[in-house]
Amino acid sequence: MRPVAISLQEIETSSKEDSDIQKVKIGLYDSKWDEQIKSYKILENELCFCGDILLRTNKIVIPKTLQEKVLEAAHEGHPGIVGMKARLRAKVWWPRYDKDVERLVKSCKGCTLVSAPNPPNPIKRRELPTRPWIDIAIDLLGPLPSGDYLLVVIDYYSRYKEIKACRDISSKAMIAILKEMFSRLGCPITITADNGKQFVSQEFRDFCQNNDIHLFNTIPYWPQQNGEVERQNRDIIKRLKISQIEKKNWKDSLLEYLTMYNSTPHTTTGKTPAELFFQRKFRDKLPMIDTFEYIHKDQDMDVRDRDREQKEKGKEYANRKRRVEDGNIKIGDEVYVKNMNKTNKLAPNYEPTPHTVVSCKGGDVNIENKETGQRLRRNMMHLKKVEGQWKILDEETIETNDGKSDN
C-alpha cells in the first residue's frame, strides 16, 4: 500500500495513450484545438513537448491514468491540503488538480481523525421570556475542596440567581432542593440542564413531567448551549478563590456575592436581577430612596381596600369572641403578675408580690418589682390590678358634706 515512485518512462508511455494530451499536441503543432481541451487552450503559450511528455513551463503535465498515483505519492507523510498543493505545484500540473488534492486529503482517515474541529455555527440568541421564572437553567458546580457541590439556578428573564450547597448530587437530592425552591417561587415552564446523570435519569424526568415542566438537556460536551449558567459559574469560582485567599468562610462569602449580584444592575438588562424578578429593589448596606417604581398606591387600591375590609371583619369577630374591654391599668397602679411557672395545680394564678406600672402603651405594659427593682414587660392580660382593701365604714366616716351618705 506504500506509494511508489513514478518514472519518466511511465509518464511518457501513459502520455501517448492519453487522448487529451494527444489533442493538445495536435493543437500546438497544427493549431487545431478541440473544444474538449479548453483548459489547455488558454495556456497555449506555456505548453510544449519534450519528446512525448507534455510540459507546462518546467512542470510535467500528468496523464489521467497516473494522476491518482501522483496524488498518493504527494500525500505520503500527510502534508495537509496546503502543503500537498505546494509540493505538487513545484513539479507537476494538470487541470483542476487543486480540487483533487482537497478531495484526497478530506477522504484520508488519518488526517480526518487528527484534524481541527469544524468551525462553529452562527450564534443563536435565546429569546427573552415574557416574565420571570418561565425558563430557568440549572447546573452543578464542583466538587469544591470541602467536598461540597453547588447547584446553580438562573432565571433567563431577570438573571436572578440562587445557589444551594450540597454533598449528595443524586437525582433524589436535586429534586429535594428544587422542591424547596419551587415551594417559594412556583414551578417554571422549562428547565435547561446538562447531561449529568442526575439530570437525565428517569426519576428526574418523572419529577419534571409530574410538575408539567419541559426538560431540555443540552448537547453532550457542548456547554455553550447552556451558556448563561456556565458564564455565572466563572463568577462564582472567582469569588470562592478570593474567599480562600482571604481565609474567610466560603459559605459566608457566597452569600455576600449573591447579595451583591442580585442587587447590581445587569449589563444586558440594565436592571438588577431582584428588581426584575420581585418587582422591587433589594435593600442592602447602600442607602437608597424607595421610589415605588413598579407599584404605586393607586395601582393596588383594590388590594388595599380588600385588605382593610377583611381586617376589620376579623377584628370585630375576634373582639366579640374574646369579649374584649378597654384596659383600666395606668401608670403608677399596683398590679399582680400572672404566674407563668406554676409548679403544682394548687399554686395561685398570680404571684403575690405587687409590681408598679412604669409605662403603658396599649396592651404593652412595663412593670417594676417594688422590693427588688426588677423590671418586666408583660401584656395587660397577664396583670391583675391591686384594688383598695374593702372594709365596713361607720356612719360618721361615710357622711358627706351635703348631709347625704353612700350606701
DOVEX-813595 format. One record per residue (C-alpha): chain; residue in three letters; x, y, z. Coordinates in steps of 0.02 Angstrom, whole numbers. Example, Ala and Ser with C-alpha at 12.3 -4.5 7.8 and 13.67 -1.06 7.14 Angstrom:
2
+----+-----+--------+--------+--------+
| ch |  aa |      X |      Y |      Z |
+----+-----+--------+--------+--------+
|  A | ALA |    615 |   -225 |    390 |
|  A | SER |    684 |    -53 |    357 |
+----+-----+--------+--------+--------+
//
This chain:
407
+----+-----+--------+--------+--------+
| ch |  aa |      X |      Y |      Z |
+----+-----+--------+--------+--------+
|  A | MET |      0 |      0 |      0 |
|  A | ARG |    152 |    115 |      5 |
|  A | PRO |    157 |    240 |   -141 |
|  A | VAL |    294 |    205 |   -270 |
|  A | ALA |    396 |    324 |   -373 |
|  A | ILE |    336 |    365 |   -549 |
|  A | SER |    469 |    361 |   -685 |
|  A | LEU |    479 |    474 |   -836 |
|  A | GLN |    466 |    320 |   -947 |
|  A | GLU |    299 |    278 |   -866 |
|  A | ILE |    239 |    457 |   -891 |
|  A | GLU |    294 |    454 |  -1074 |
|  A | THR |    204 |    289 |  -1108 |
|  A | SER |     44 |    347 |  -1024 |
|  A | SER |     51 |    516 |  -1115 |
|  A | LYS |     49 |    426 |  -1284 |
|  A | GLU |   -113 |    340 |  -1231 |
|  A | ASP |   -195 |    496 |  -1154 |
|  A | SER |   -323 |    568 |  -1275 |
|  A | ASP |   -318 |    744 |  -1204 |
|  A | ILE |   -128 |    756 |  -1216 |
|  A | GLN |   -133 |    694 |  -1396 |
|  A | LYS |   -265 |    827 |  -1438 |
|  A | VAL |   -151 |    959 |  -1359 |
|  A | LYS |     -9 |    900 |  -1473 |
|  A | ILE |   -122 |    925 |  -1625 |
|  A | GLY |   -172 |   1095 |  -1560 |
|  A | LEU |      7 |   1151 |  -1533 |
|  A | TYR |     77 |   1082 |  -1696 |
|  A | ASP |    -70 |   1108 |  -1813 |
|  A | SER |   -164 |   1249 |  -1721 |
|  A | LYS |   -321 |   1141 |  -1716 |
|  A | TRP |   -390 |   1150 |  -1540 |
|  A | ASP |   -529 |   1032 |  -1491 |
|  A | GLU |   -673 |   1104 |  -1388 |
|  A | GLN |   -646 |    971 |  -1253 |
|  A | ILE |   -473 |   1037 |  -1206 |
|  A | LYS |   -517 |   1219 |  -1173 |
|  A | SER |   -423 |   1212 |  -1007 |
|  A | TYR |   -264 |   1180 |  -1105 |
|  A | LYS |   -302 |   1306 |  -1244 |
|  A | ILE |   -296 |   1456 |  -1125 |
|  A | LEU |   -118 |   1403 |  -1077 |
|  A | GLU |    -58 |   1382 |  -1256 |
|  A | ASN |     93 |   1496 |  -1232 |
|  A | GLU |    153 |   1397 |  -1080 |
|  A | LEU |    140 |   1222 |  -1156 |
|  A | CYS |    272 |   1124 |  -1252 |
|  A | PHE |    326 |    944 |  -1282 |
|  A | CYS |    487 |    862 |  -1229 |
|  A | GLY |    478 |    704 |  -1332 |
|  A | ASP |    306 |    632 |  -1293 |
|  A | ILE |    297 |    717 |  -1120 |
|  A | LEU |    190 |    873 |  -1110 |
|  A | LEU |    262 |   1016 |  -1005 |
|  A | ARG |    190 |   1175 |   -937 |
|  A | THR |    345 |   1283 |   -921 |
|  A | ASN |    456 |   1169 |   -814 |
|  A | LYS |    315 |   1063 |   -740 |
|  A | ILE |    263 |    893 |   -806 |
|  A | VAL |     81 |    876 |   -859 |
|  A | ILE |     23 |    711 |   -783 |
|  A | PRO |    -88 |    597 |   -889 |
|  A | LYS |   -257 |    547 |   -817 |
|  A | THR |   -206 |    368 |   -782 |
|  A | LEU |    -62 |    423 |   -670 |
|  A | GLN |   -145 |    568 |   -579 |
|  A | GLU |   -207 |    457 |   -435 |
|  A | LYS |    -34 |    382 |   -409 |
|  A | VAL |     46 |    555 |   -408 |
|  A | LEU |    -81 |    615 |   -280 |
|  A | GLU |    -45 |    466 |   -167 |
|  A | ALA |    142 |    496 |   -182 |
|  A | ALA |    121 |    680 |   -141 |
|  A | HIS |     12 |    638 |     11 |
|  A | GLU |    144 |    525 |     87 |
|  A | GLY |    186 |    596 |    257 |
|  A | HIS |     12 |    678 |    268 |
|  A | PRO |     65 |    856 |    225 |
|  A | GLY |   -112 |    926 |    228 |
|  A | ILE |   -202 |   1022 |     91 |
|  A | VAL |    -90 |   1175 |     86 |
|  A | GLY |     73 |   1078 |     98 |
|  A | MET |     17 |    950 |    -31 |
|  A | LYS |    -32 |   1084 |   -156 |
|  A | ALA |    135 |   1169 |   -134 |
|  A | ARG |    225 |   1004 |   -157 |
|  A | LEU |    136 |    965 |   -320 |
|  A | ARG |    145 |   1144 |   -384 |
|  A | ALA |    334 |   1137 |   -382 |
|  A | LYS |    347 |    989 |   -504 |
|  A | VAL |    186 |    936 |   -591 |
|  A | TRP |     21 |   1003 |   -656 |
|  A | TRP |   -146 |    950 |   -730 |
|  A | PRO |   -314 |   1040 |   -745 |
|  A | ARG |   -410 |   1063 |   -581 |
|  A | TYR |   -280 |    971 |   -478 |
|  A | ASP |   -321 |   1084 |   -328 |
|  A | LYS |   -492 |   1004 |   -310 |
|  A | ASP |   -415 |    829 |   -324 |
|  A | VAL |   -296 |    872 |   -181 |
|  A | GLU |   -438 |    933 |    -70 |
|  A | ARG |   -541 |    777 |   -106 |
|  A | LEU |   -398 |    660 |    -63 |
|  A | VAL |   -350 |    747 |     99 |
|  A | LYS |   -530 |    757 |    159 |
|  A | SER |   -555 |    571 |    124 |
|  A | CYS |   -396 |    521 |    217 |
|  A | LYS |   -449 |    438 |    380 |
|  A | GLY |   -287 |    480 |    471 |
|  A | CYS |   -295 |    665 |    425 |
|  A | THR |   -480 |    672 |    473 |
|  A | LEU |   -453 |    596 |    645 |
|  A | VAL |   -318 |    723 |    692 |
|  A | SER |   -391 |    874 |    604 |
|  A | ALA |   -452 |   1032 |    689 |
|  A | PRO |   -637 |   1041 |    737 |
|  A | ASN |   -762 |   1113 |    616 |
|  A | PRO |   -798 |   1299 |    636 |
|  A | PRO |   -949 |   1334 |    748 |
|  A | ASN |  -1119 |   1379 |    681 |
|  A | PRO |  -1175 |   1561 |    691 |
|  A | ILE |  -1231 |   1609 |    866 |
|  A | LYS |  -1417 |   1596 |    902 |
|  A | ARG |  -1478 |   1705 |   1044 |
|  A | ARG |  -1615 |   1644 |   1159 |
|  A | GLU |  -1773 |   1749 |   1154 |
|  A | LEU |  -1807 |   1841 |   1317 |
|  A | PRO |  -1954 |   1758 |   1408 |
|  A | THR |  -2111 |   1859 |   1435 |
|  A | ARG |  -2095 |   1861 |   1625 |
|  A | PRO |  -1987 |   1795 |   1768 |
|  A | TRP |  -1971 |   1611 |   1815 |
|  A | ILE |  -2033 |   1540 |   1650 |
|  A | ASP |  -1868 |   1475 |   1582 |
|  A | ILE |  -1730 |   1428 |   1705 |
|  A | ALA |  -1561 |   1344 |   1689 |
|  A | ILE |  -1479 |   1231 |   1818 |
|  A | ASP |  -1303 |   1165 |   1834 |
|  A | LEU |  -1193 |   1078 |   1962 |
|  A | LEU |  -1028 |   1160 |   2005 |
|  A | GLY |   -894 |   1061 |   2095 |
|  A | PRO |   -831 |    969 |   2186 |
|  A | LEU |   -752 |   1102 |   2297 |
|  A | PRO |   -603 |   1061 |   2409 |
|  A | SER |   -727 |   1040 |   2553 |
|  A | GLY |   -817 |    902 |   2456 |
|  A | ASP |   -970 |   1012 |   2427 |
|  A | TYR |  -1057 |   1043 |   2262 |
|  A | LEU |  -1156 |   1198 |   2214 |
|  A | LEU |  -1322 |   1188 |   2123 |
|  A | VAL |  -1335 |   1350 |   2025 |
|  A | VAL |  -1507 |   1405 |   1963 |
|  A | ILE |  -1527 |   1552 |   1843 |
|  A | ASP |  -1687 |   1637 |   1783 |
|  A | TYR |  -1668 |   1680 |   1598 |
|  A | TYR |  -1781 |   1833 |   1609 |
|  A | SER |  -1712 |   1928 |   1758 |
|  A | ARG |  -1544 |   1838 |   1778 |
|  A | TYR |  -1594 |   1812 |   1960 |
|  A | LYS |  -1484 |   1678 |   2037 |
|  A | GLU |  -1498 |   1554 |   2179 |
|  A | ILE |  -1358 |   1440 |   2241 |
|  A | LYS |  -1379 |   1288 |   2353 |
|  A | ALA |  -1233 |   1193 |   2430 |
|  A | CYS |  -1248 |   1004 |   2441 |
|  A | ARG |  -1142 |    848 |   2454 |
|  A | ASP |  -1267 |    722 |   2387 |
|  A | ILE |  -1286 |    751 |   2200 |
|  A | SER |  -1406 |    611 |   2161 |
|  A | SER |  -1569 |    642 |   2068 |
|  A | LYS |  -1663 |    624 |   2232 |
|  A | ALA |  -1558 |    761 |   2314 |
|  A | MET |  -1578 |    878 |   2165 |
|  A | ILE |  -1766 |    852 |   2166 |
|  A | ALA |  -1773 |    892 |   2353 |
|  A | ILE |  -1681 |   1056 |   2326 |
|  A | LEU |  -1791 |   1105 |   2179 |
|  A | LYS |  -1949 |   1061 |   2276 |
|  A | GLU |  -1899 |   1180 |   2415 |
|  A | MET |  -1860 |   1315 |   2288 |
|  A | PHE |  -2022 |   1289 |   2192 |
|  A | SER |  -2122 |   1297 |   2353 |
|  A | ARG |  -2066 |   1479 |   2368 |
|  A | LEU |  -2057 |   1532 |   2187 |
|  A | GLY |  -2175 |   1415 |   2096 |
|  A | CYS |  -2140 |   1292 |   1956 |
|  A | PRO |  -2060 |   1357 |   1796 |
|  A | ILE |  -2115 |   1304 |   1622 |
|  A | THR |  -1946 |   1244 |   1560 |
|  A | ILE |  -1783 |   1185 |   1638 |
|  A | THR |  -1621 |   1180 |   1539 |
|  A | ALA |  -1488 |   1064 |   1610 |
|  A | ASP |  -1332 |    975 |   1551 |
|  A | ASN |  -1315 |    787 |   1531 |
|  A | GLY |  -1262 |    748 |   1709 |
|  A | LYS |  -1330 |    580 |   1762 |
|  A | GLN |  -1438 |    663 |   1895 |
|  A | PHE |  -1524 |    769 |   1761 |
|  A | VAL |  -1552 |    632 |   1631 |
|  A | SER |  -1617 |    497 |   1748 |
|  A | GLN |  -1794 |    434 |   1735 |
|  A | GLU |  -1827 |    492 |   1913 |
|  A | PHE |  -1786 |    672 |   1867 |
|  A | ARG |  -1887 |    661 |   1706 |
|  A | ASP |  -2037 |    596 |   1804 |
|  A | PHE |  -2021 |    740 |   1927 |
|  A | CYS |  -2025 |    867 |   1785 |
|  A | GLN |  -2169 |    778 |   1700 |
|  A | ASN |  -2272 |    772 |   1860 |
|  A | ASN |  -2250 |    960 |   1880 |
|  A | ASP |  -2285 |    997 |   1696 |
|  A | ILE |  -2107 |   1059 |   1667 |
|  A | HIS |  -2022 |   1035 |   1499 |
|  A | LEU |  -1844 |    971 |   1524 |
|  A | PHE |  -1713 |   1017 |   1394 |
|  A | ASN |  -1544 |    930 |   1404 |
|  A | THR |  -1402 |   1015 |   1313 |
|  A | ILE |  -1296 |    932 |   1180 |
|  A | PRO |  -1163 |    824 |   1266 |
|  A | TYR |   -993 |    910 |   1281 |
|  A | TRP |  -1067 |   1074 |   1217 |
|  A | PRO |  -1084 |   1185 |   1372 |
|  A | GLN |  -1109 |   1340 |   1263 |
|  A | GLN |  -1289 |   1285 |   1237 |
|  A | ASN |  -1318 |   1323 |   1421 |
|  A | GLY |  -1205 |   1474 |   1414 |
|  A | GLU |  -1298 |   1584 |   1539 |
|  A | VAL |  -1270 |   1471 |   1689 |
|  A | GLU |  -1096 |   1420 |   1629 |
|  A | ARG |  -1046 |   1604 |   1624 |
|  A | GLN |  -1111 |   1627 |   1802 |
|  A | ASN |  -1007 |   1481 |   1862 |
|  A | ARG |   -848 |   1575 |   1817 |
|  A | ASP |   -901 |   1720 |   1927 |
|  A | ILE |   -938 |   1602 |   2072 |
|  A | ILE |   -769 |   1516 |   2056 |
|  A | LYS |   -684 |   1686 |   2057 |
|  A | ARG |   -768 |   1734 |   2222 |
|  A | LEU |   -727 |   1567 |   2301 |
|  A | LYS |   -544 |   1588 |   2256 |
|  A | ILE |   -543 |   1762 |   2335 |
|  A | SER |   -625 |   1689 |   2491 |
|  A | GLN |   -489 |   1558 |   2504 |
|  A | ILE |   -352 |   1689 |   2481 |
|  A | GLU |   -429 |   1798 |   2618 |
|  A | LYS |   -456 |   1644 |   2729 |
|  A | LYS |   -642 |   1676 |   2751 |
|  A | ASN |   -787 |   1556 |   2769 |
|  A | TRP |   -832 |   1516 |   2588 |
|  A | LYS |  -1017 |   1498 |   2627 |
|  A | ASP |  -1024 |   1673 |   2702 |
|  A | SER |   -928 |   1740 |   2552 |
|  A | LEU |  -1053 |   1654 |   2436 |
|  A | LEU |  -1199 |   1739 |   2523 |
|  A | GLU |  -1111 |   1908 |   2511 |
|  A | TYR |  -1084 |   1877 |   2325 |
|  A | LEU |  -1268 |   1831 |   2298 |
|  A | THR |  -1324 |   1989 |   2389 |
|  A | MET |  -1209 |   2094 |   2282 |
|  A | TYR |  -1255 |   2006 |   2119 |
|  A | ASN |  -1445 |   2015 |   2141 |
|  A | SER |  -1432 |   2199 |   2190 |
|  A | THR |  -1320 |   2254 |   2047 |
|  A | PRO |  -1391 |   2311 |   1877 |
|  A | HIS |  -1357 |   2178 |   1745 |
|  A | THR |  -1254 |   2235 |   1597 |
|  A | THR |  -1381 |   2166 |   1473 |
|  A | THR |  -1548 |   2217 |   1551 |
|  A | GLY |  -1491 |   2375 |   1642 |
|  A | LYS |  -1597 |   2321 |   1793 |
|  A | THR |  -1549 |   2224 |   1948 |
|  A | PRO |  -1600 |   2040 |   1945 |
|  A | ALA |  -1701 |   2064 |   2105 |
|  A | GLU |  -1792 |   2213 |   2031 |
|  A | LEU |  -1847 |   2116 |   1877 |
|  A | PHE |  -1888 |   1959 |   1975 |
|  A | PHE |  -1978 |   2028 |   2128 |
|  A | GLN |  -2033 |   2195 |   2055 |
|  A | ARG |  -1939 |   2287 |   2191 |
|  A | LYS |  -1763 |   2337 |   2234 |
|  A | PHE |  -1666 |   2241 |   2365 |
|  A | ARG |  -1616 |   2336 |   2521 |
|  A | ASP |  -1433 |   2313 |   2561 |
|  A | LYS |  -1299 |   2414 |   2651 |
|  A | LEU |  -1304 |   2552 |   2521 |
|  A | PRO |  -1427 |   2695 |   2556 |
|  A | MET |  -1572 |   2715 |   2435 |
|  A | ILE |  -1736 |   2808 |   2410 |
|  A | ASP |  -1886 |   2696 |   2387 |
|  A | THR |  -1966 |   2767 |   2230 |
|  A | PHE |  -2103 |   2635 |   2209 |
|  A | GLU |  -2059 |   2623 |   2027 |
|  A | TYR |  -2167 |   2471 |   1994 |
|  A | ILE |  -2314 |   2478 |   2114 |
|  A | HIS |  -2397 |   2643 |   2161 |
|  A | LYS |  -2534 |   2665 |   2289 |
|  A | ASP |  -2666 |   2698 |   2155 |
|  A | GLN |  -2616 |   2539 |   2063 |
|  A | ASP |  -2652 |   2423 |   2210 |
|  A | MET |  -2803 |   2516 |   2280 |
|  A | ASP |  -2915 |   2363 |   2261 |
|  A | VAL |  -2791 |   2259 |   2360 |
|  A | ARG |  -2782 |   2390 |   2497 |
|  A | ASP |  -2971 |   2408 |   2509 |
|  A | ARG |  -2997 |   2221 |   2521 |
|  A | ASP |  -2858 |   2204 |   2648 |
|  A | ARG |  -2934 |   2340 |   2758 |
|  A | GLU |  -3110 |   2265 |   2743 |
|  A | GLN |  -3055 |   2089 |   2788 |
|  A | LYS |  -2950 |   2151 |   2934 |
|  A | GLU |  -3099 |   2248 |   3005 |
|  A | LYS |  -3209 |   2093 |   2992 |
|  A | GLY |  -3079 |   1988 |   3079 |
|  A | LYS |  -3056 |   2120 |   3214 |
|  A | GLU |  -3242 |   2129 |   3252 |
|  A | TYR |  -3259 |   1941 |   3260 |
|  A | ALA |  -3107 |   1919 |   3373 |
|  A | ASN |  -3161 |   2060 |   3490 |
|  A | ARG |  -3335 |   1987 |   3505 |
|  A | LYS |  -3274 |   1811 |   3535 |
|  A | ARG |  -3143 |   1862 |   3663 |
|  A | ARG |  -3260 |   1986 |   3748 |
|  A | VAL |  -3129 |   2122 |   3749 |
|  A | GLU |  -3134 |   2275 |   3861 |
|  A | ASP |  -3028 |   2431 |   3869 |
|  A | GLY |  -2892 |   2409 |   3998 |
|  A | ASN |  -2906 |   2504 |   4162 |
|  A | ILE |  -2721 |   2494 |   4206 |
|  A | LYS |  -2622 |   2655 |   4205 |
|  A | ILE |  -2450 |   2717 |   4257 |
|  A | GLY |  -2425 |   2709 |   4445 |
|  A | ASP |  -2551 |   2569 |   4476 |
|  A | GLU |  -2501 |   2420 |   4577 |
|  A | VAL |  -2529 |   2252 |   4493 |
|  A | TYR |  -2505 |   2067 |   4521 |
|  A | VAL |  -2412 |   1970 |   4385 |
|  A | LYS |  -2478 |   1807 |   4313 |
|  A | ASN |  -2382 |   1654 |   4372 |
|  A | MET |  -2305 |   1582 |   4213 |
|  A | ASN |  -2212 |   1441 |   4301 |
|  A | LYS |  -2341 |   1354 |   4407 |
|  A | THR |  -2257 |   1210 |   4500 |
|  A | ASN |  -2419 |   1124 |   4551 |
|  A | LYS |  -2605 |   1136 |   4521 |
|  A | LEU |  -2636 |   1221 |   4689 |
|  A | ALA |  -2518 |   1366 |   4654 |
|  A | PRO |  -2606 |   1535 |   4636 |
|  A | ASN |  -2637 |   1607 |   4463 |
|  A | TYR |  -2545 |   1769 |   4508 |
|  A | GLU |  -2387 |   1798 |   4607 |
|  A | PRO |  -2420 |   1881 |   4774 |
|  A | THR |  -2283 |   2012 |   4757 |
|  A | PRO |  -2355 |   2176 |   4690 |
|  A | HIS |  -2272 |   2271 |   4548 |
|  A | THR |  -2288 |   2453 |   4497 |
|  A | VAL |  -2334 |   2503 |   4319 |
|  A | VAL |  -2196 |   2617 |   4249 |
|  A | SER |  -2258 |   2630 |   4068 |
|  A | CYS |  -2412 |   2577 |   3973 |
|  A | LYS |  -2445 |   2582 |   3786 |
|  A | GLY |  -2600 |   2487 |   3735 |
|  A | GLY |  -2578 |   2308 |   3792 |
|  A | ASP |  -2389 |   2329 |   3812 |
|  A | VAL |  -2351 |   2362 |   3996 |
|  A | ASN |  -2184 |   2381 |   4086 |
|  A | ILE |  -2187 |   2346 |   4272 |
|  A | GLU |  -2062 |   2356 |   4416 |
|  A | ASN |  -2046 |   2245 |   4569 |
|  A | LYS |  -2064 |   2358 |   4720 |
|  A | GLU |  -1946 |   2254 |   4825 |
|  A | THR |  -1805 |   2205 |   4705 |
|  A | GLY |  -1821 |   2341 |   4572 |
|  A | GLN |  -1828 |   2208 |   4434 |
|  A | ARG |  -1921 |   2265 |   4279 |
|  A | LEU |  -2031 |   2153 |   4173 |
|  A | ARG |  -2127 |   2175 |   4011 |
|  A | ARG |  -2299 |   2095 |   4003 |
|  A | ASN |  -2462 |   2102 |   3909 |
|  A | MET |  -2607 |   2180 |   4002 |
|  A | MET |  -2694 |   2009 |   4004 |
|  A | HIS |  -2555 |   1946 |   4118 |
|  A | LEU |  -2585 |   2078 |   4251 |
|  A | LYS |  -2716 |   2099 |   4387 |
|  A | LYS |  -2741 |   2270 |   4465 |
|  A | VAL |  -2721 |   2283 |   4655 |
|  A | GLU |  -2884 |   2358 |   4719 |
|  A | GLY |  -2901 |   2452 |   4886 |
|  A | GLN |  -2939 |   2342 |   5038 |
|  A | TRP |  -3126 |   2326 |   5068 |
|  A | LYS |  -3194 |   2366 |   5243 |
|  A | ILE |  -3358 |   2417 |   5331 |
|  A | LEU |  -3364 |   2604 |   5371 |
|  A | ASP |  -3462 |   2684 |   5512 |
|  A | GLU |  -3593 |   2818 |   5482 |
|  A | GLU |  -3479 |   2962 |   5532 |
|  A | THR |  -3347 |   2911 |   5407 |
|  A | ILE |  -3464 |   2896 |   5259 |
|  A | GLU |  -3562 |   3056 |   5297 |
|  A | THR |  -3534 |   3182 |   5158 |
|  A | ASN |  -3533 |   3372 |   5162 |
|  A | ASP |  -3709 |   3385 |   5091 |
|  A | GLY |  -3780 |   3275 |   5228 |
|  A | LYS |  -3803 |   3126 |   5111 |
|  A | SER |  -3723 |   2958 |   5134 |
|  A | ASP |  -3664 |   2823 |   5015 |
|  A | ASN |  -3745 |   2652 |   5027 |
+----+-----+--------+--------+--------+
//
